[in-house]
Amino acid sequence: MKTVYLVRHAKSSWDYPHLDDRDRPLKGRGMRDAHLMADYVTQQSDVTPRLYSSPATRAVHTAMIFARHFQIPLDSVSVKEELYESSSDQIRDFLQGMPLRDDSVMIFGHNPTFEEFIDRCLHQPLGRVPTAAVACLHFPVADWKDLDFEAELLFFDFPKNLKAT
């Protein structure tokens, strides 16, 4: 069985209109939300997943916050160009290329791709995936190359939910 955590980047700042989309940083709220969600996920899991991020600054920064909470070196976050402006098919293809030895991976990326990927895997709409949200999917395959759009949702949460409790 393979587990995939999809983490939408935390809230980014629009305060720098001259910056390219890839270069937008996290807002202060985004940093706080990323820490909140990273703490939540590390409490939910007894396994440290392999971390992969889109090259967008906001996604990489979110991934680095999670890496710190998992107490793993920041350079263990693999930045992958194909995770920026990707489609749900490209996410599936990316996952199919994971090393067999890794049973759990965490991908930091973007909407609408994550919403589409999750909806295809669950065969029903999950709804909006807000910034810093985490969806944990369990795929009934032994080898990544056999992964397709068929998964069970283990959990889905986001900062506003956790702040309300």
N, C-alpha and C positions, 0 to 999 in steps of 0.2 A: 504494500500500500504506500502511496506517495501523498505527501501533504504540501499544499501550496498556500502561502499567506500572500494576499494581494494587499498592499498598503498604498493607498492614494497619498501623494505628497501632502504635507501640511499646508496650511493657509499661507499663500505667498503675498508679497507686497507689490502693489501697483504704483508705488511712490516714485519710481524711476522710469518715466515714460521713454527715455532714450535707450533703455536696455532691450536687447533682444529677448524674446520669450524664454529662451533657454537659460538666460542669465538672471532671471528674477529671483531675488532672495526670499527667505521666509520672513513673515511678519513676526513680531514678538509673540502674538497669540499663537501663531503657527508653531513656534518653538515650544511654547508651553504645552500645546496640544500633542505635539509629537512625543514629548517626555511622558505625558499622561498615558498615551496609547502604548508606548514602549514598555512602560511599567506594567500596564495591564496585560500585555501579551506575554511578557516574561513570567508573569504569575500563572498564566493559562497553560504554559508549555514547559515540559521538562527536557525539551530537546532544543538545541541551538541550530536554527536553520542556516543554510548558506544564503548570503545576502547578495542580491543583484539590483542595480539601480539604473534608471534612465540617466542620461548625462545632464539633464536639466538641473541647475543649481538647487532648486527647491526640493527635488527628489533626492539628490545626493546628500543634502544636508539632513533631510528626514532619515535617510538610511544611516547616516553617521550617528544620529541620536539613538537609533535603535541598537546599533553596534555597541555603543557605550553601555546601554542597559543590559545587553547580553554579555558584556565584559569580554568583547573580542576586539582585536586590533582594527583600527579604522581602515587600514590598507587591505583588510579582508573583504571589504565591500567591492564587488566587481561591477564596474560601470560599463554598460553595454549600449552601444549606439542604437541597436535594433529595438530598444524598449521606449524610444522617444518617437512620438507620432506613429505608433504601431496600431495594428488591427487585432481583433480577437484571434484571427487565424495565425497572425505572426506570434502572438503570445503562446498559443498552443505549440507552434513549431519550435519556438525557443525552449519551451519546457521539454519537448520531445528530445532535445539535444543535451539534457542534463546528464551528468555522470551517474551511472547505475548505483554507485556507493552512497549517493546523497538521497536520503529518504524525505527530506524536508527542505524546501526553499522558500525564500521570501523575496518578493519582487516589489520594488518601489517605482510607481509610475503614475499614470494619468487617466482621467476620464476624457472622452466617453468610452475609451477602450476597456477599462476595468468593468464598467457596468455591463457592456455588451458581452464580455467574456463570462462574467458570472451568470448572467441571464441565460446564455447558451448552455452553460454547464448544468444549471439547475432546471432548465426547460420551463422556467417561469420568471417573471420579473421580480427581482429582489427589491427594486426601488432605487432611489437616489443613493449614490455612494459619495458622501460629503468628504471634504478635505480631512486628512488624517484617519479616515476610516480604515478598518482592517477586516477583511473577509478571509476566513480560513476554510479551505476546500480540501476534502479528502477524496483522492482518486483511487478506484479499485483496480490498480495495476501494480505489477511487480517491477516493471521496467518502464522508464520514462518514454521510451520510443513507442509504447503502446497507449500512451495517454491520448484521450480524445475528449470531446465535450460531454462528459458524464461524470458528475461528482456529487458528493454529499456536502452540505454546508455544516461545518462543525460549529462555527460561530461567526457573527458579524456584529461589529460594534463601532462606535465613533464617539468623539469627545463629548458632544452634547448629552448623549445617553449617560456617560460615566459621571459627568458633572451634576446630573440630576439626582444621582443616588447618594 
